[in-house]
């Protein structure tokens, strides 16, 4: 397939701007825009040829649309109409003439006619130097070695025009749809969108990345690795994101050496890619290369100083290497960046508990904070582990009874039941209790000297007994202290829980108070609105009565329409006083006069009036049908004078029970056997019509 250039002069194509507007609208809906275009006497066009449309003539010469040559609908194919043109492709239209053929082209991208990819701009680019950009003939072939460069510049132009609202590309439409499908949790639909984009442009790298992301969402990791690999093979020197994404999948699959290579390749393309440095550090951490992990975490912090996770994991690396001061520094900084980093509290507590630091107070504080945060974040197993460590720490950190001397401890370990020589006593002093000369203090030195002098068995036994007694007392005191300390810790934890609950309750109470105040304000506003409505309705009724009725006028006046109007005013006033929203629909031919709504209740109201000289009223066929089928149908019958009208409310069934209906004229007439209607004002709080 080749790429062809179709020419467009606004003087010969005056409707071109309308075509472009229609094309932008169709492409935005995911559809190609079909045009038939003149190709002169060229008879070699094939279905699938790429096409660019170029503006010529006046200023702003350049490319404004792109697409693909497509087959014409069968009834419009020239080759099927005449044996003379049997060799032509299916793209040629029957509207062709001798030496002036027309073909079908489907646009998949376009910009406004005044914002083309200008020819004079392309001439300034180094890779277009020497390229003849002036049109030679309509539908001429564009030189193959320049097609990729033209495609790249055209993609930039369409994206720029799209951001400015002056163009669109079907490839971008499909790509954006795919991204939206992934974000909304529809990866299967995203796959279809990305594949549609690749059908239009098989070299669209971002679509391959999108396919990989969709396969990751579907947990089809092998396919995702393949998609990222295709993107890498197309542009290895610019595939930093593809390398990174493939590295993440290899890391997830436990293939750390492959992940290491991918992250290093990504960094080689973009040395300032912070996420790649972070992932490379994590990979070194998994491979237990902690020194290299520390270096990568440090580089990550240089690129993104606020990344608390990098600081925390660097601290863990220092912790494993027993570089506890550095670990403390990193854990503290991580907490400063993110106070809810519970793992940082946990590991800082462990670090404080190490023998090199041995600050049990700070260790306990951090572990208690970690327990609370783990519980808050729904991690009971980690909270339990932290609590166990805290309890162990509490036992180990109890004050121990200071021995009177190294010798006393040695003597206490001697079996008092056997006869032991002084020389054996000295030989049985444990090595763990001996110290070097440099570390001895004055007291311990003297005791050692004394221990070498000969002593009697009675003295040794006596001293051993005293030591045993002291040890027993110390053990008893320790057990009591342990018991007391355990109770204190449990009480502290219990108090912390109670405090947390109190704080939560206070927050809930405060929120409830705010909501209550807002409700009161809303109710006051609603009451004020109701008062205003009542005043307006009262003024309206008073004005109507003053203008229409100077003295009591019976409804039995000669003009029935006047009676109907007065009846409607009375019913409307009654509804409005009861807080209903009233809308007149008598001119809509829907079979009722008013539509009244209140909360979730709706009534279709028909209003009729009795005159003094008649005991019936006219009712239309559509009103009869509404009475039968509409559960919201309500009939109001009004009689009396305008000054004191009498209202009667009837539901659909009551109409058929209390009135005889003339099937020819649909006249409603009171049955003679029925009890005389007693008209009186009634409340609108009535049960709904039951079918």
C-alpha positions in Angstrom: 0.0 0.0 0.0 1.1 3.6 -0.7 0.4 7.0 0.7 -1.4 9.4 -1.7 -1.9 13.2 -1.5 -5.3 14.5 -2.5 -5.6 18.3 -3.3 -8.3 20.7 -2.1 -8.8 24.2 -3.3 -11.5 26.1 -1.4 -12.7 27.8 -4.7 -13.5 24.4 -6.2 -14.7 22.9 -2.9 -16.7 25.7 -1.2 -18.3 23.2 1.2 -15.0 21.9 2.6 -15.4 23.7 6.0 -18.8 22.1 6.5 -17.3 18.7 5.6 -14.6 19.2 8.3 -17.2 20.2 11.0 -19.2 17.1 10.2 -16.1 15.0 10.2 -15.0 16.2 13.6 -18.5 15.4 15.0 -18.5 11.8 13.5 -14.9 11.0 14.6 -15.7 12.1 18.1 -18.4 9.4 18.2 -15.9 6.8 17.0 -16.9 6.8 13.3 -14.9 7.4 10.2 -16.1 10.2 7.9 -16.7 9.0 4.2 -16.0 11.4 1.4 -15.8 10.9 -2.4 -12.9 12.8 -3.9 -11.5 13.6 -7.3 -8.3 11.7 -8.3 -8.0 12.9 -11.9 -7.1 10.2 -14.4 -5.3 8.0 -11.9 -6.6 4.4 -12.1 -4.2 2.7 -9.8 -5.7 3.5 -6.4 -6.3 0.4 -4.2 -8.4 -0.2 -1.2 -6.2 0.4 1.9 -4.0 3.1 0.4 -3.3 5.8 3.0 -4.5 9.3 2.1 -3.6 12.9 3.1 -5.6 15.9 2.1 -3.7 19.1 1.3 -5.0 22.6 1.1 -3.6 24.5 -1.9 -4.3 27.8 -3.5 -4.0 30.8 -1.2 -2.2 31.1 2.1 -2.0 28.4 4.8 -1.1 25.6 2.4 -0.7 22.3 4.2 -2.3 19.0 5.3 -5.7 19.2 7.0 -7.1 15.6 6.9 -5.9 12.0 6.7 -7.6 8.7 6.1 -7.7 5.4 4.1 -9.1 4.5 0.7 -12.1 2.3 1.2 -14.5 0.3 -1.1 -17.6 2.2 -2.2 -20.9 0.7 -1.4 -21.7 -2.1 -3.9 -24.4 -0.1 -5.7 -21.9 2.7 -6.3 -18.9 0.7 -7.5 -17.9 1.7 -11.0 -16.4 -1.6 -11.9 -19.8 -3.3 -11.5 -21.5 -0.9 -13.8 -19.2 -1.1 -16.8 -17.0 -3.9 -18.2 -14.7 -1.2 -19.4 -13.7 -0.4 -15.8 -13.6 -4.0 -14.5 -9.9 -3.7 -13.7 -10.4 -0.7 -11.3 -10.6 -1.3 -7.5 -13.8 -1.2 -5.5 -13.0 2.3 -4.4 -14.0 4.0 -7.6 -17.4 5.7 -7.6 -20.0 5.6 -10.5 -20.0 9.4 -10.4 -16.6 9.3 -12.2 -16.2 10.7 -15.7 -13.6 10.2 -18.4 -10.2 11.5 -17.1 -11.9 12.6 -13.9 -12.4 9.6 -11.6 -13.7 9.8 -8.0 -12.9 7.4 -5.1 -14.2 6.8 -1.6 -11.9 7.8 1.3 -12.6 7.4 5.0 -11.2 10.2 7.1 -9.9 9.2 10.5 -8.3 12.6 11.5 -8.7 16.2 10.6 -8.0 19.7 11.7 -9.8 23.0 10.9 -9.1 24.3 7.4 -7.3 27.3 8.8 -5.0 25.2 11.1 -3.3 22.7 8.7 0.1 21.1 9.0 1.8 23.9 7.0 4.1 23.1 4.2 6.5 26.0 5.0 6.9 24.6 8.5 7.9 21.2 7.2 10.5 22.7 4.9 12.3 24.1 7.9 12.7 20.6 9.5 16.1 19.0 8.9 14.6 15.6 7.9 12.4 17.2 5.2 15.3 18.9 3.5 15.3 18.3 -0.3 11.7 16.8 -0.1 9.5 18.1 -3.0 6.4 19.2 -1.0 4.7 21.1 -3.8 1.8 19.1 -5.4 2.5 17.5 -8.7 -0.8 15.8 -9.4 -4.0 14.9 -7.6 -3.8 11.6 -5.7 -0.1 11.5 -6.4 2.1 9.1 -4.4 4.1 10.5 -1.5 7.7 9.3 -1.3 8.0 6.3 0.9 11.1 7.4 2.8 9.3 10.5 4.1 6.0 8.8 5.0 7.0 8.0 8.6 8.3 11.5 9.2 5.0 13.0 7.8 3.0 10.6 10.0 4.9 11.7 13.1 4.5 15.4 12.4 0.8 14.9 11.5 0.2 13.1 14.9 1.8 16.1 16.7 -0.4 18.5 14.7 -3.7 16.6 15.5 -2.9 16.4 19.2 -2.1 20.1 19.3 -5.3 20.9 17.4 -7.3 18.6 19.7 -6.1 20.4 22.8 -7.1 23.7 21.2 -10.5 22.3 20.2 -9.6 22.6 16.5 -9.2 19.0 15.4 -9.6 15.4 16.3 -8.1 11.9 15.5 -10.0 8.7 15.6 -6.9 6.9 16.9 -6.8 9.3 19.9 -10.5 8.8 20.4 -10.1 5.0 20.6 -7.0 5.4 22.9 -8.8 7.7 25.3 -11.8 5.3 25.4 -9.4 2.5 26.3 -7.9 4.5 29.1 -11.3 5.4 30.5 -12.4 1.8 30.3 -9.4 0.7 32.4 -10.0 3.5 35.0 -13.7 2.5 35.3 -12.9 -1.2 35.6 -13.8 -2.5 32.1 -10.5 -3.9 30.9 -12.2 -6.2 28.3 -13.7 -3.1 26.6 -10.4 -1.4 26.8 -8.8 -4.2 24.8 -11.2 -3.6 22.0 -10.6 0.1 21.9 -6.8 -0.3 21.8 -7.1 -2.8 19.0 -9.3 -0.5 17.0 -6.6 2.2 17.4 -3.9 -0.3 16.2 -6.0 -1.1 13.1 -5.8 2.5 12.1 -2.1 2.8 13.0 -0.2 -0.4 13.6 2.8 1.7 14.8 0.9 3.5 17.6 3.1 2.7 20.6 0.8 4.0 23.2 -1.9 1.6 22.1 0.5 -1.3 22.9 1.1 0.1 26.3 -2.7 0.4 26.8 -3.1 -3.3 25.8 -0.5 -4.2 28.3 -2.2 -2.3 31.1 -5.6 -3.9 30.2 -4.0 -7.4 30.3 -2.5 -6.5 33.7 -6.0 -5.6 34.9 -7.2 -9.0 33.7 -4.1 -10.7 35.4 -3.0 -11.9 32.0 0.7 -11.1 32.8 2.3 -13.1 30.0 0.3 -11.2 27.4 1.1 -7.9 29.1 4.8 -8.7 28.9 4.4 -9.4 25.2 2.5 -6.1 24.6 5.2 -4.1 26.4 7.8 -6.0 24.4 6.2 -5.0 21.1 6.3 -1.3 22.2 10.0 -1.7 23.1 10.9 -3.3 19.8 9.3 -0.4 17.8 11.4 2.3 19.5 13.9 0.8 21.9 15.7 4.2 22.5 12.4 5.9 23.6 10.7 3.1 25.4 11.4 4.1 29.0 7.8 3.6 30.0 7.5 0.2 28.3 10.7 -1.0 29.9 9.4 0.2 33.3 6.0 -1.4 32.9 7.6 -4.7 31.8 10.0 -4.5 34.8 7.0 -4.1 37.2 5.4 -7.3 35.8 8.6 -9.3 36.0 9.0 -8.1 39.6 5.5 -9.2 40.4 6.2 -12.6 38.9 9.3 -12.9 41.0 11.7 -12.7 38.0 14.0 -10.2 39.7 16.9 -10.5 37.3 14.7 -9.7 34.3 13.1 -6.8 36.3 16.6 -5.5 37.2 17.5 -5.4 33.5 14.3 -3.6 32.5 14.6 -0.9 35.2 18.2 -0.3 34.3 17.2 0.1 30.6 14.5 2.5 31.6 16.9 4.6 33.6 19.5 4.5 30.8 16.9 6.2 28.6 15.8 8.7 31.3 18.3 9.0 34.2 15.8 11.2 36.1 13.0 8.7 36.0 12.3 8.6 39.8 9.8 5.7 39.6 12.3 3.5 37.8 15.0 4.3 40.4 12.5 3.4 43.2 11.6 0.1 41.5 15.2 -0.7 40.9 15.9 -0.2 44.6 13.0 -2.5 45.5 14.5 -5.2 43.2 17.9 -4.9 44.9 16.2 -5.2 48.3 14.5 -8.4 47.2 17.8 -9.7 46.0 19.3 -8.8 49.4 21.8 -6.4 47.8 21.1 -3.9 50.5 24.1 -1.5 49.8 22.9 -1.1 46.2 19.3 -0.7 47.4 20.4 2.1 49.7 22.2 3.9 46.8 19.1 3.6 44.6 16.7 4.8 47.4 19.0 7.8 47.9 18.9 8.6 44.2 15.1 8.4 44.3 15.1 10.8 47.2 17.3 13.2 45.2 14.7 13.2 42.4 11.6 13.2 44.7 12.5 14.4 48.3 8.9 13.9 49.5 8.6 10.2 48.7 8.3 8.8 52.3 8.3 5.2 51.1 11.8 5.5 49.7 13.1 6.9 53.0 11.3 4.2 54.9 12.7 1.3 52.8 16.2 2.9 52.9 15.8 2.8 56.7 14.8 -0.9 56.6 18.0 -1.6 54.6 20.1 0.2 57.2 18.2 -1.8 59.9 19.1 -5.1 58.3 22.7 -4.0 58.0 22.5 -3.1 61.7 23.3 0.5 61.0 20.8 1.6 63.6 21.6 5.3 63.9 21.0 5.7 60.1 17.9 3.6 60.3 16.5 5.8 63.1 17.2 8.9 61.0 15.3 7.5 58.0 12.4 6.1 60.0 12.0 9.5 61.7 12.1 11.4 58.4 9.6 9.0 56.9 7.2 9.7 59.8 7.8 13.4 59.3 6.8 13.1 55.6 3.8 10.8 56.3 2.6 10.7 60.0 0.3 7.7 59.2 3.2 5.5 58.0 2.6 2.9 60.7 5.4 0.6 59.5 7.9 3.4 60.2 6.7 3.7 63.8 6.9 -0.1 64.2 10.5 -0.4 62.9 11.6 2.7 64.7 10.4 1.1 67.9 12.3 -2.1 67.1 15.4 0.0 66.4 15.1 1.8 69.7 14.9 -1.6 71.4 18.2 -2.8 70.0 21.1 -3.2 72.6 23.2 -0.6 70.8 20.6 2.0 71.6 18.4 0.4 74.3 15.9 3.3 74.8 13.0 1.3 76.1 10.8 4.3 76.7 10.9 5.6 73.1 10.6 2.0 71.8 7.5 1.5 73.9 6.0 4.8 72.6 6.5 3.9 69.0 5.2 0.4 69.4 2.1 1.6 71.1 1.5 4.1 68.3 2.0 1.3 65.8 -0.6 -0.9 67.6 -3.2 1.9 67.5 -2.5 2.7 63.8 -2.6 -1.0 62.8 -5.9 -1.4 64.5 -7.3 1.7 62.9 -6.1 0.6 59.4 -7.7 -2.8 59.8 -4.5 -4.8 60.3 -5.1 -6.9 63.4 -2.3 -9.4 62.7 0.4 -6.8 62.7 -1.2 -5.1 65.7 -1.0 -8.4 67.6 2.7 -8.9 66.6 3.5 -5.3 67.8 1.7 -6.0 71.0 3.7 -9.2 71.6 6.9 -7.3 71.0 5.8 -4.6 73.4 5.1 -7.1 76.1 8.5 -8.8 75.7 10.1 -5.4 75.8 8.3 -4.6 79.0 9.7 -7.7 80.7 13.2 -7.3 79.4 13.4 -3.7 80.5 12.5 -4.2 84.1 15.1 -3.0 86.6 17.3 -5.9 87.7 18.8 -6.4 91.2 22.4 -5.3 91.1 24.7 -8.1 92.3 27.1 -7.1 95.1 30.0 -8.5 93.2 31.0 -10.9 90.4 32.1 -13.3 93.1 28.7 -13.4 94.8 27.1 -14.5 91.6 29.8 -17.2 91.1 29.3 -18.5 94.6 25.5 -18.6 94.3 25.9 -21.1 91.4 27.9 -23.5 93.5 26.3 -26.7 94.9 26.3 -26.2 98.7 25.8 -29.9 99.3 29.3 -30.9 98.3 32.7 -30.2 99.8 34.5 -27.8 97.5 38.0 -26.6 97.8 38.9 -22.9 97.5 40.8 -23.6 94.3 37.6 -25.2 92.7 35.6 -22.2 93.8 37.9 -19.8 91.8 37.9 -22.1 88.8 34.0 -22.2 88.6 33.6 -18.4 88.1 31.7 -18.1 84.7 33.7 -16.6 81.8 30.8 -14.4 80.9 31.2 -12.5 84.1 34.9 -11.9 83.7 36.0 -8.6 82.2 39.2 -7.3 80.7 41.6 -5.3 82.8 40.7 -2.2 80.9 37.0 -2.5 81.7 37.3 -3.2 85.4 36.3 -0.6 87.9 38.0 -0.4 91.3 35.4 -2.5 93.1 35.5 -5.5 90.8 39.3 -5.5 90.8 39.5 -5.8 94.5 36.9 -8.6 94.5 38.8 -10.6 92.0 41.9 -10.4 94.1 40.0 -11.4 97.2 38.6 -14.4 95.4 42.0 -15.8 94.7 43.0 -15.8 98.4 42.3 -19.1 100.3 39.1 -19.1 102.2 37.4 -21.7 104.3 34.4 -23.9 103.2 32.3 -22.4 106.0 32.8 -18.9 104.7 32.0 -19.9 101.1 28.9 -21.7 102.2 27.7 -18.8 104.2 28.3 -16.4 101.4 26.5 -18.7 99.0 23.5 -19.0 101.3 23.3 -15.2 101.6 23.5 -14.9 97.8 20.8 -17.4 97.3 18.6 -15.6 99.8 19.2 -12.3 98.0 18.5 -13.9 94.6 15.2 -15.3 95.9 14.2 -11.9 97.1 15.2 -10.4 93.8 13.2 -13.0 91.9 10.1 -12.4 94.1 10.4 -8.7 93.6 10.8 -9.2 89.8 7.7 -11.4 89.6 5.7 -8.8 91.5 7.0 -6.0 89.3 6.2 -8.0 86.2 2.7 -8.6 87.4 2.3 -4.9 88.2 3.8 -3.7 85.0 1.6 -6.1 82.9 -1.5 -4.7 84.7 -0.3 -1.2 84.0 0.3 -1.9 80.3 -3.1 -3.4 80.0 -4.7 -0.5 81.7 -2.8 1.9 79.5 -4.0 0.1 76.3 -7.5 0.1 77.7 -7.4 3.8 78.5 -6.1 4.5 75.0 -9.0 2.6 73.5 -11.4 4.5 75.8 -9.9 7.8 74.8 -10.2 6.9 71.1 -13.8 6.0 71.6 -14.5 9.3 73.5 -12.8 11.3 70.7 -14.9 9.4 68.0 -18.1 10.0 70.0 -17.2 13.7 70.4 -16.7 13.9 66.7 -20.0 12.2 66.0 -21.8 14.5 68.4 -20.2 17.5 66.9 -21.2 16.4 63.4 -24.8 15.7 64.6 -24.9 19.2 66.1 -23.9 20.7 62.8 -26.4 18.6 60.9 -29.1 19.6 63.4 -28.3 23.3 63.0 -28.4 22.9 59.3 -31.8 21.1 59.5 -33.1 23.9 61.7 -32.0 26.5 59.2 -33.5 24.6 56.4 -36.8 24.2 58.3 -36.8 27.9 59.1 -36.3 28.7 55.4 -39.0 26.3 54.4 -41.4 27.8 57.0 -40.6 31.3 55.7 -41.3 30.2 52.1 -44.6 28.7 53.2 -45.6 32.0 54.8 -44.7 33.9 51.7 -46.7 31.5 49.6 -49.7 31.7 51.9 -49.6 35.5 51.7 -49.3 35.5 47.9 -52.2 33.0 47.6 -54.3 35.0 50.0 -53.6 38.2 48.1 -54.3 36.5 44.8 -57.6 35.1 46.0 -58.6 38.4 47.5 -57.7 40.3 44.3 -59.7 37.8 42.2 -62.7 38.0 44.4 -62.5 41.9 44.4 -62.2 42.1 40.7 -64.6 39.4 39.6 -67.1 39.4 42.5 -68.4 42.6 44.0 -71.3 40.7 45.4 -72.2 37.0 45.7 -72.6 35.6 42.2 -74.2 32.2 41.9 -72.5 29.6 39.7 -75.7 29.2 37.8 -74.8 32.2 35.6 -75.6 31.8 32.0 -71.9 31.6 30.8 -70.7 28.0 31.8 -67.1 28.9 31.0 -67.1 31.6 33.7 -68.3 29.1 36.2 -65.6 26.7 35.2 -62.9 29.4 35.7 -64.3 30.3 39.1 -64.3 26.7 40.0 -60.7 26.2 38.9 -59.6 29.3 41.0 -61.3 27.8 44.1 -59.6 24.4 43.6 -56.2 25.9 42.9 -56.4 28.0 46.0 -57.4 25.0 48.1 -54.3 23.0 46.8 -51.9 25.9 47.3 -53.1 26.5 50.8 -52.3 22.8 51.6 -48.7 23.2 50.3 -49.1 21.6 46.8 -47.3 22.6 43.7 -49.9 23.4 41.0 -49.5 23.4 37.3 -52.2 24.1 34.7 -52.3 21.6 31.8 -55.8 22.1 30.5 -54.4 23.2 27.1 -52.2 20.2 26.7 -55.1 17.8 25.9 -53.9 15.3 28.4 -57.4 14.6 29.9 -57.2 16.7 33.1 -57.0 20.4 34.1 -54.3 20.6 36.8 -51.2 18.6 37.7 -50.7 18.9 41.5 -47.6 17.5 43.3 -46.6 17.3 47.0 -43.6 15.3 48.1 -43.9 12.0 46.1 -47.6 12.3 45.6 -49.1 13.4 42.2 -52.7 14.1 41.4 -54.3 14.6 37.9 -57.1 17.0 38.7 -60.3 17.5 36.6 -62.6 20.4 37.7 -66.4 20.5 37.0 -69.0 22.9 38.2 -72.8 22.4 39.0 -75.0 25.2 37.8 -78.3 26.0 39.6 -80.4 25.1 36.5 -78.7 21.8 35.7 -77.9 18.7 37.7 -75.3 17.4 35.2 -72.0 18.5 33.7 -70.1 17.7 30.6 -67.2 15.3 30.7 -65.0 14.3 27.7 -64.1 10.8 26.5 -60.5 11.3 27.4 -61.5 12.3 31.0 -63.6 9.2 31.2 -60.6 7.1 30.1 -58.4 8.8 32.7 -61.0 8.0 35.4 -60.9 4.3 34.4 -57.1 3.9 34.1 -55.2 6.7 35.8 -54.7 5.9 39.5 -53.9 9.6 40.1 -57.2 10.8 38.7 -59.2 13.2 41.0 -62.5 14.9 40.1 -63.5 18.1 41.9 -67.1 19.1 41.7 -67.7 22.8 42.7 -71.1 24.4 43.4 -72.4 27.4 45.3 -71.4 31.1 44.9 -68.0 32.5 44.1 -67.9 34.1 47.5 -68.3 30.7 49.4 -67.8 27.9 46.9 -68.6 24.3 48.0 -66.0 21.7 46.9 -66.5 17.9 46.6 -63.6 15.5 45.8 -64.3 12.3 44.0 -61.9 9.5 43.0 -62.3 7.5 39.8 -64.5 4.7 41.1 -66.8 7.2 42.9 -67.5 8.9 39.5 -68.9 5.7 38.1 -70.8 4.8 41.4 -72.5 8.2 41.9 -73.1 9.3 38.3 -74.9 7.9 35.3 -72.8 8.4 32.1 -74.5 9.0 28.8 -72.3 6.9 26.4 -73.1 9.1 23.4 -72.3 12.5 24.9 -70.4 11.3 28.0 -72.7 13.5 30.1 -72.4 12.9 33.8 -75.8 12.9 35.5 -76.6 12.3 39.2 -78.4 9.1 39.8 -81.9 9.6 41.1 -81.5 6.8 43.7 -78.2 8.2 45.0 -78.1 10.1 48.2 -78.0 13.8 47.6 -74.4 15.1 47.6 -73.5 17.1 50.6 -71.0 19.7 49.4 -68.5 20.9 51.9 -64.9 22.0 52.0 -62.7 18.9 52.5 -59.0 18.4 53.3 -56.8 17.0 50.5 -55.2 14.4 52.8 -57.1 11.5 51.2 -56.0 7.9 50.4 -54.7 7.3 46.9 -56.8 5.6 44.2 -56.5 1.8 44.4 -56.7 -0.1 41.2 
